Amino acid sequence: MDNVSTDGSLSLVRRDFPEARVVSLGENRGFSAGVNAGIEASEAELVALLNNDTDQDPGWLAALVRAA
């Protein structure tokens, strides 16, 4: 999801991760609306959100999937 970023991150993602699908919103809708737009565009049954400044236990995702 891109909330009209101006830091070059969209170009970086398109260049370095061509397999990524980017949802461009056209305006900055804020974090929650942006995340919701990304979830709505997803075809996944389950979605996990992580901030880029967090650390996870190596088994967190497997535990979450088991619980779901």
C-alpha positions in Angstrom: 0.0 0.0 0.0 1.3 3.4 -0.9 -0.2 6.5 0.8 1.4 8.9 -1.8 4.9 8.5 -0.3 7.6 11.0 -1.4 10.7 9.3 -0.1 11.4 7.1 -3.1 10.3 3.9 -1.4 7.7 3.2 -4.1 10.4 3.3 -6.8 12.6 1.1 -4.6 9.9 -1.5 -4.1 9.0 -1.6 -7.8 12.7 -1.9 -8.7 13.9 -4.4 -6.1 10.7 -6.4 -5.5 8.9 -6.6 -8.9 6.8 -9.5 -7.6 5.2 -7.2 -5.1 1.7 -5.8 -5.8 1.4 -2.2 -4.7 -1.9 -0.6 -4.0 -1.5 3.2 -4.7 -4.2 5.2 -3.0 -3.7 8.5 -4.8 -4.0 10.4 -1.5 -2.7 10.0 2.0 -5.5 8.3 3.9 -3.5 7.6 7.0 -2.2 4.3 8.4 -5.5 2.6 9.2 -7.3 3.4 6.0 -4.1 2.5 4.0 -3.8 -0.9 5.8 -7.5 -1.6 5.3 -7.1 -0.9 1.5 -4.2 -3.3 1.4 -6.2 -6.0 3.2 -9.2 -5.5 0.9 -6.9 -5.9 -2.1 -5.4 -9.1 -0.7 -6.7 -12.5 -1.8 -5.3 -14.1 1.3 -7.5 -15.9 3.8 -5.5 -14.5 6.7 -3.4 -11.3 7.0 -0.9 -10.4 9.7 0.2 -6.9 10.2 3.7 -6.0 11.5 5.3 -2.7 12.0 8.8 -2.4 10.5 10.3 -1.6 14.0 9.3 -4.8 15.7 11.1 -8.0 16.5 9.3 -11.4 16.4 10.0 -14.7 17.9 11.0 -17.1 15.1 7.9 -19.3 15.6 5.3 -16.5 15.9 3.7 -17.1 12.5 3.5 -20.9 12.8 1.9 -20.4 16.3 -0.6 -17.9 14.9 -1.6 -20.2 12.0 -2.1 -23.1 14.4 -4.3 -21.0 16.6 -6.3 -19.7 13.7 
